[in-house]
């Protein structure tokens, strides 16, 4: 479906409406916000049979995967709705005036809470047309925090974007939300114009390093720089200890292939590099694995990028094909048809010499297996890693190498896994989906889980303000009935 880009005038009008809506939504009660989020979740579930076929047609993803993703999308909306009334996310703090404050000067009455940051721009992702797109996690957390959202639709699924947006807008209207609380725009230039607009106070992005870095630079170079929460890319290395390889080589090989090839490898948490002991039977097990047949990728841009990255990795001397999918290796190299899954292999010495190329993300159904001789080599590799979304150890609980390897990986990744694979990012209270650059542009935040709401909040302190003018969370009577830290003591309602 051909979609017209949003004009400059329309972008400006959309931003103006979003600013007005944010001002209204900020003042809305917490119950009102919760009801609106639930209304959107219910509407998405009710329109599933209309949305799923459009998503299948535009993304080539299978129906079961899409239905599961849509359930996840409505689930996270409801989870934010359930979280709002308990109020811990406000981080309300009250320090009463104290003439004897031991600092040497009287302490004034100070009251602090987190408040909505303002109209937020969200760039939808291509690989999750529901959960990281129109009504995805960034939209849900920004709305929950009290902000209007302008959603830049992804060009890979424009019809689905508009259909989903219509569902969201109707649901918000039915819940009594302000007009303009959620709006969409189309086109690269429209997204850039919106990012530069003074009315936009934060932005979130999921996509490539190249595209995300360009937008991050724009957000940072504005006359008023704004937070830019970009998830850009990750190789997600996995390290297999020698004892783990001896214990279950077949299981490791099987589960690794499943994680690499799920959704045709188009997951930002796909384990792209696997470190295994030289001489381990894991290599033979991987050679014997039957890889899935070729399947179409999300869009032409994704496929082109995958072919280029795969060719770069294959072009390094010392890299060989370990296993390939249904077509021959020659066919897999050809431009015709969907790309086949591929596993490549090399040594740790080759990896060291070509670290930049071989540790680059191959976004698609491919991964690199690296053999090492000494487990201590894994520590050196961990020290040289760029920022990652995840890092995995497949090991035994009493592996000596894990004592040093795990803390090194925790310095490089936002989520460290033990004997589990990183694909599948659960929406929970404790989830962390982020990491040091270039995995993300904001190491202190997450794009998945309940902590994501803090992206779109900012702290405000009120000094000596009359009770009648204070926000409800900071009033002495605590009308919201929430937990607060009062004079340094955590007070439960």
C-alpha positions in Angstrom: 0.0 0.0 0.0 1.4 3.4 -1.0 1.1 5.9 1.9 1.6 9.7 1.3 4.2 11.4 3.6 2.8 13.8 6.1 3.2 17.4 4.9 5.2 20.0 6.8 2.1 22.0 7.7 0.3 18.9 8.9 3.3 17.9 11.1 3.3 21.4 12.7 -0.5 21.2 13.4 -0.1 17.7 14.8 2.6 18.9 17.2 0.5 21.8 18.3 -2.4 19.5 19.1 0.0 17.2 21.0 1.3 20.0 23.1 -2.3 21.1 24.1 -3.3 17.5 24.7 -0.2 16.9 26.9 -1.2 19.9 29.1 -4.6 18.4 29.6 -3.4 14.8 30.1 -0.9 15.9 32.7 -3.8 17.2 34.8 -5.9 14.1 34.3 -6.4 11.8 37.3 -4.5 8.6 37.6 -7.8 6.6 37.3 -8.6 8.4 34.1 -5.3 7.4 32.6 -5.7 3.8 33.7 -9.2 3.6 32.1 -7.9 5.0 28.9 -5.1 2.4 28.7 -7.5 -0.4 29.4 -9.8 0.9 26.7 -7.0 0.8 24.2 -6.0 -2.7 25.2 -9.6 -4.0 25.0 -10.0 -2.4 21.5 -6.9 -4.0 20.2 -8.0 -7.4 21.3 -11.5 -6.8 19.8 -10.0 -5.8 16.4 -7.4 -8.6 16.3 -9.1 -10.4 13.4 -9.0 -7.2 11.3 -5.4 -6.3 12.2 -3.7 -9.6 12.0 -4.2 -10.2 8.2 -2.9 -6.8 7.4 0.2 -7.5 9.5 0.7 -10.8 7.8 0.5 -9.2 4.3 2.9 -6.3 5.1 5.5 -8.1 7.3 5.5 -11.8 6.2 5.4 -12.8 9.8 3.4 -15.9 10.7 -0.1 -15.6 12.2 0.7 -17.3 15.5 3.7 -15.0 16.1 1.5 -11.9 15.3 -1.3 -13.0 17.5 1.1 -13.6 20.4 2.6 -10.2 19.8 -0.8 -8.5 19.8 -1.6 -10.2 23.1 1.7 -8.9 24.5 0.8 -5.4 23.3 -2.5 -5.3 25.1 -1.0 -7.0 28.1 1.6 -4.3 28.6 -1.1 -1.6 28.3 -3.1 -3.3 31.0 0.0 -3.7 33.2 0.8 0.0 33.1 -2.9 0.7 33.9 -2.7 -1.6 36.9 0.6 0.0 38.1 -0.5 3.6 38.0 -2.8 3.7 41.1 -0.1 2.3 43.5 1.9 5.5 42.8 5.4 4.2 43.5 6.4 5.4 40.0 5.9 9.0 41.2 8.7 8.6 43.7 7.0 11.2 46.0 9.3 12.6 48.7 8.5 15.1 51.4 11.0 17.0 53.6 9.2 19.2 56.2 10.9 22.4 57.2 13.5 21.9 59.9 15.0 24.8 61.7 17.6 22.5 63.3 18.7 20.7 60.1 22.3 19.7 60.9 23.7 21.0 57.6 24.2 24.3 59.4 21.2 26.2 57.9 17.5 25.7 58.3 15.9 23.2 55.9 13.0 24.6 53.9 9.8 22.6 53.2 10.7 20.6 50.0 8.4 18.2 48.1 9.5 16.3 45.1 7.8 14.0 42.5 8.2 12.8 39.0 6.0 14.5 36.4 5.2 14.1 32.7 8.0 15.3 30.5 5.7 16.6 27.7 4.7 15.7 24.1 6.7 12.6 23.1 7.8 11.4 19.6 7.9 7.7 19.1 9.6 6.1 16.0 7.9 2.7 15.4 10.0 -0.4 14.8 9.8 -2.7 11.8 10.3 -6.1 13.4 7.5 -5.9 16.0 4.6 -4.4 14.1 2.5 -4.4 17.3 4.6 -4.6 20.4 7.2 -2.0 19.4 5.0 0.0 16.9 1.9 2.1 17.0 0.5 0.9 20.4 3.8 -0.6 21.6 5.8 -0.2 24.8 7.0 3.3 24.2 3.5 4.6 23.4 2.1 2.8 26.4 4.7 4.1 28.9 4.5 7.6 27.5 0.7 7.7 27.8 0.8 6.2 31.2 3.3 8.8 32.3 0.9 11.5 31.3 2.2 12.6 27.9 0.7 12.9 24.4 2.3 10.8 21.7 3.2 11.5 18.1 3.9 8.2 16.4 6.1 8.2 13.3 4.8 5.1 11.5 7.3 2.6 10.0 7.4 2.5 6.2 7.4 -1.4 6.4 3.8 -1.6 7.6 2.0 1.6 6.7 -1.5 0.2 6.3 -1.3 -1.7 9.6 0.0 1.5 11.3 -3.0 3.5 10.1 -5.4 0.7 11.0 -4.0 0.3 14.5 -3.9 4.1 15.0 -7.6 4.3 14.2 -8.3 1.7 16.8 -6.2 3.5 19.4 -7.7 7.0 18.6 -11.3 5.7 18.8 -10.6 3.9 22.1 -9.0 7.0 23.7 -11.9 9.1 22.5 -14.4 6.7 24.0 -12.5 6.9 27.3 -12.8 10.7 27.3 -9.1 11.4 26.6 -8.2 14.8 25.1 -8.3 15.2 21.3 -4.8 14.9 19.9 -3.5 12.7 22.7 -2.3 10.2 20.1 -1.5 11.0 16.4 0.5 9.5 13.6 2.8 10.8 10.9 4.4 9.2 7.9 7.7 9.7 6.1 11.4 10.2 7.0 11.3 14.0 6.6 8.1 14.3 8.6 9.8 12.4 11.5 12.9 14.6 11.3 10.7 17.7 11.3 8.8 16.5 14.3 12.0 15.7 16.2 13.2 19.2 15.6 9.9 20.8 16.8 10.2 22.7 20.0 7.0 21.2 21.3 8.5 17.7 21.4 10.2 17.1 24.7 11.4 13.5 24.3 11.8 10.8 21.6 12.1 7.0 21.5 13.4 4.9 18.6 13.9 1.2 17.8 16.0 0.4 14.7 19.4 0.5 13.1 22.6 2.0 14.5 22.9 4.3 11.5 19.4 5.6 11.6 19.2 5.9 15.3 22.5 7.7 15.6 21.5 10.2 13.0 18.3 11.0 14.9 20.1 11.0 18.3 22.5 13.7 16.9 19.5 15.8 15.8 17.9 15.5 19.2 21.1 16.4 20.9 21.9 19.4 18.6 18.5 21.1 18.9 18.5 24.6 20.5 16.8 22.8 23.4 18.3 19.2 23.4 15.9 16.5 24.5 16.3 12.9 25.7 16.5 10.5 22.9 15.9 6.8 23.8 17.3 4.9 21.0 17.6 1.1 20.8 20.1 0.6 17.9 21.6 -2.9 17.7 23.3 -5.7 19.5 25.2 -8.9 18.7 24.2 -10.5 22.0 27.2 -12.9 22.5 26.7 -16.2 24.2 29.6 -18.0 26.0 29.6 -21.8 26.5 32.0 -23.1 29.2 33.9 -26.3 28.6 32.0 -28.3 31.3 28.6 -27.1 29.9 29.7 -28.2 26.4 30.6 -31.6 27.7 27.3 -31.9 29.6 24.8 -31.1 26.9 26.3 -30.4 23.5 23.2 -31.5 21.6 20.8 -29.5 23.7 23.0 -26.4 23.4 23.2 -26.7 19.6 19.4 -27.3 19.3 18.4 -24.4 21.5 20.9 -22.0 19.9 19.6 -22.7 16.4 16.0 -22.2 17.6 17.0 -18.8 19.2 18.9 -17.7 16.1 16.3 -18.7 13.5 13.1 -17.7 15.4 11.2 -15.0 13.5 13.8 -15.4 10.7 16.5 -14.0 13.0 14.8 -10.6 13.0 15.0 -10.0 16.8 17.2 -7.5 18.5 18.1 -10.0 21.1 19.1 -12.8 18.7 22.4 -14.4 19.9 24.6 -13.5 17.0 27.9 -14.9 18.2 28.4 -18.2 20.1 31.7 -19.0 21.8 32.3 -22.8 22.2 35.4 -24.8 23.3 37.6 -26.0 20.4 37.1 -29.7 19.9 33.7 -29.6 21.5 31.0 -31.8 19.8 28.8 -28.7 19.7 30.4 -27.8 16.4 29.5 -31.2 14.9 26.0 -31.0 16.4 25.5 -27.6 14.7 26.8 -29.0 11.4 24.2 -31.7 11.7 21.3 -29.4 12.6 18.6 -29.1 10.0 18.0 -25.4 9.6 14.6 -23.9 8.7 13.8 -23.2 5.1 14.3 -19.8 3.7 11.5 -17.3 4.5 10.9 -13.7 3.4 12.2 -11.0 5.6 10.2 -8.0 6.9 10.9 -5.8 3.9 13.4 -5.1 1.1 15.6 -2.8 3.3 16.0 -5.4 6.0 16.8 -8.1 3.4 19.4 -5.9 1.7 21.0 -5.0 5.0 21.1 -8.7 6.0 22.7 -9.8 2.8 25.4 -7.1 3.1 26.3 -7.9 6.7 26.3 -11.6 5.9 28.6 -11.0 2.9 31.0 -9.0 5.1 31.3 -11.7 7.6 31.7 -14.4 5.0 34.3 -12.4 3.3 36.8 -12.6 6.2 39.6 -15.1 5.7 39.2 -17.9 8.2 35.4 -17.9 8.3 33.7 -21.0 6.9 30.1 -22.0 6.4 29.1 -24.5 9.2 25.5 -25.1 8.1 23.0 -23.6 5.7 19.3 -23.8 5.2 17.2 -25.5 2.5 19.0 -24.0 -0.5 22.6 -24.5 -1.4 25.3 -22.1 -0.2 25.5 -20.7 -3.8 21.8 -20.1 -3.9 21.9 -18.5 -0.5 24.4 -16.0 -1.8 22.2 -15.1 -4.8 20.0 -12.1 -4.7 17.0 -14.0 -5.9 14.6 -15.4 -3.4 14.4 -15.2 0.4 17.7 -15.7 2.2 18.4 -19.0 3.9 19.5 -19.4 7.5 23.2 -19.7 7.8 25.7 -20.6 10.6 29.3 -19.6 10.1 32.4 -20.7 12.1 35.8 -19.2 12.9 38.5 -19.2 15.5 39.0 -16.8 18.4 42.3 -15.7 16.8 40.5 -14.7 13.6 37.8 -12.9 15.7 40.5 -10.9 17.4 42.0 -9.8 14.1 38.6 -8.9 12.6 36.7 -7.8 15.7 34.8 -4.9 14.2 33.5 -7.0 11.2 32.9 -10.3 13.0 31.2 -8.7 16.0 28.8 -6.6 13.9 25.1 -7.4 14.0 23.7 -9.6 11.2 20.0 -8.8 11.5 18.5 -11.9 10.0 18.8 -15.7 10.1 22.6 -16.0 10.6 25.1 -16.3 13.4 28.8 -16.9 13.9 30.3 -19.7 16.0 33.7 -19.0 17.5 35.9 -21.7 18.9 38.3 -20.9 21.8 41.2 -22.9 23.3 41.4 -21.5 26.9 38.4 -20.3 28.9 40.5 -17.3 30.0 40.3 -16.0 26.4 36.6 -15.3 27.1 37.6 -12.7 29.7 39.7 -10.8 27.1 36.8 -10.9 24.6 34.4 -9.7 27.3 36.7 -6.7 28.0 36.7 -5.7 24.3 33.0 -6.0 23.7 30.9 -3.0 22.7 27.7 -2.3 24.5 25.1 -5.0 24.2 21.4 -5.6 25.0 22.2 -9.0 26.3 25.1 -11.4 27.1 24.6 -15.1 27.9 26.6 -17.7 29.8 25.8 -21.3 29.3 27.7 -23.0 32.2 27.7 -25.0 35.4 27.0 -23.3 38.7 30.5 -24.0 40.0 32.4 -23.0 36.8 35.4 -21.0 38.0 35.4 -18.8 34.9 31.9 -17.6 35.7 33.1 -15.7 38.8 35.1 -13.3 36.6 33.1 -13.6 33.3 29.7 -12.6 34.7 30.7 -9.2 36.2 32.6 -8.4 33.1 29.6 -9.0 31.0 27.4 -7.0 33.3 29.5 -4.0 32.5 28.9 -4.5 28.8 25.2 -5.6 28.7 21.8 -4.5 30.1 20.7 -8.1 30.7 22.9 -11.0 31.6 21.5 -14.6 31.2 22.5 -17.8 32.8 21.6 -21.1 30.9 18.8 -19.4 29.0 18.7 -17.8 25.6 18.0 -14.1 25.2 15.2 -14.1 22.6 11.9 -13.6 24.3 11.8 -10.3 26.4 9.1 -10.7 29.1 7.1 -7.7 30.1 7.7 -7.6 33.8 8.5 -5.3 36.7 12.2 -6.3 36.7 12.9 -6.4 33.0 15.8 -4.4 31.5 15.9 -4.0 27.8 18.7 -1.6 27.1 22.5 -1.3 27.5 25.6 0.7 26.8 26.1 2.4 23.4 25.8 1.3 20.6 23.1 -1.0 22.0 21.2 2.1 23.1 21.7 5.8 23.4 20.5 5.9 27.0 22.2 3.4 29.2 20.1 4.3 32.2 16.7 3.3 30.8 14.7 0.4 29.6 12.2 0.1 26.7 10.5 -2.9 28.1 8.9 -3.5 31.5 7.3 -1.2 34.1 10.5 0.8 34.7 10.1 2.2 31.1 7.7 4.8 32.4 10.6 6.8 34.0 11.8 7.6 30.5 8.9 10.0 30.1 8.9 11.6 33.5 11.1 14.4 35.0 11.6 15.4 38.6 10.1 18.6 40.0 10.6 19.9 43.6 8.2 22.3 45.2 9.7 24.5 47.9 7.4 26.2 50.5 4.4 25.9 48.3 0.9 26.1 50.0 -0.9 22.9 50.6 -3.8 23.9 48.3 -1.5 24.4 45.3 0.5 21.2 45.7 0.0 18.2 43.4 -2.1 15.5 45.1 0.9 13.1 45.6 2.7 15.7 47.7 -0.2 17.0 49.8 0.0 16.4 53.6 -3.3 14.4 53.6 -2.0 12.0 50.9 -5.3 11.9 49.0 -3.9 9.3 46.5 -3.1 6.9 49.3 0.4 6.1 48.0 3.7 5.2 49.6 5.9 8.2 50.1 9.3 9.0 51.7 8.6 11.6 54.5 11.5 13.2 56.3 13.7 10.3 55.1 11.3 7.5 56.3 9.3 5.4 53.8 5.7 5.7 54.9 3.2 3.1 53.6 -0.4 4.2 53.2 
